[in-house]
Amino acid sequence: MTFCERVRDRYAVDLVLRALGIPRSTFYHWRHRADCPADRAEVDLGLASVIHDSWLASGRTYGADRVWGDLRRAGIHVGRKRIARIMREHGWEGAFLRRGWKGGSTVSDPNAEKAPDMVGRDFWASAPDRLWVADATRIAYTGGVLWLAAVRDVFANRIVGWSTGPSCDTDLITGALSYATWTRDLDGLDERDLVHHSDHGSNYTSIRFSNLLADNGIAQSMGTVGDSFDNALMENFWSTLKIELIYRRRWDTAEQLDTELFLWIDGWYNTRRIQKRLGYRSPAQFEDAWREGLLTDDDLIPHFRSKES
C-alpha cells in the first residue's frame, strides 16, 4: 500500500494496483483510514459508553449478542463482532454457566395416578395461556434451602406464577399455580383450552393440585420424572435464573433471597430482559406486540422442540 502511495504521482494508480493484484477498494479504504486515523477509535469510544449502559442495565449479565439486540431495538445499528471486540477489550462479560450445576430434584409417587403427556416435547403455543409448563427447584443459602416453584407460559416464555417455601410440598406448587390463575385473564378460555405440563413428581400428582387445575378448567399433562427433555423450557429457565442471579452472590437469609427473586422475576425477567427467540423483546413486550398485531410469521415460528420431533 505504501509503495502505491509513493508512486501514484508518477504512474496511474489503477495500473499499479492491477500489476500488484490489489483491488481498488482495498487501496482506497486503506487511504481513507490513513487520512482519518481517529475516526474509528472515536466512534468506538462512543459505542463503548452505550454498550456499557446496556451491560450495566442487565446486571452485568448480557453478552455481546443480547447487547446487540438491545441496541438494535434502540435504533443503534452496529455489528455483533464489533460489540464483542469492544466488550472484550474492556473486560465486560456476560453471565455464563458455572461447572457443577445440577438440576432435577423431583420425587415421584409410584402409587399416584399419572396424567397423560399432551405435549410430547413440542413446546410451542399459538397464543398466550394455551400451554403452561411448571417445575420446582431448590436454592441454597447460608441458613438452609429455599424452594422455588414456577409456572411459565410457553408463548412468550413469561413466568406467570411462582412461589417460595422451606420445602417442596403441595402448598408450594399450588401457590405458584394460584398466583398464575390470579395474574392471567382466563375467563375467555373454553374449558381445557389451557394445558398445564409438569413432570409427575408427587406433589403434581396430588389430588389437591389436580382439583385446583380442574376448578380453573385447565387440562393436566405430565412427562417423566428427572428427564430434562420432557420439561426443557423449565430447565432452561432454571439455568438462566441460576446463572444470572443465584450463582453471582452469597445469600445469607431466605428473606433476602425471596426479595431478590421478586425483583429479578417480576421486575427484570418478565418485563425487561430481552430474548433472542422473541425478536430481542422481553416476554411482556412480546405479548404486547401480539395483542397489537405487530408480530410477523417469523416471530411465531415454533421453537424449543425436541430433536426427536
Secondary structure, DSSP 8 states (H G I E B T S, - for coil): -HHHHHHTTTS-HHHHHHHHT--HHHHHHHHHHHH-TTHHHHHHHHHHHHHHHHHHHTTS---HHHHHHHHHHTT----HHHHHHHHHHHT-------TT-------B-TTS-----SSTTB---SSTTSEEEEEEEEEEETTEEEEEEEEEETTTTEEEEEEEESS-SHHHHHHHHHHHHHHS--TTS-TTSEEEEE--BTTTTSHHHHHHHHHTTEEEEE--TT-GGGGHHHHHHHHHHHHHTGGGS----HHHHHHHHHHHIIIIITTT--BGGGTSB-HHHHHHHHHTT---TGGG---SB-TT-
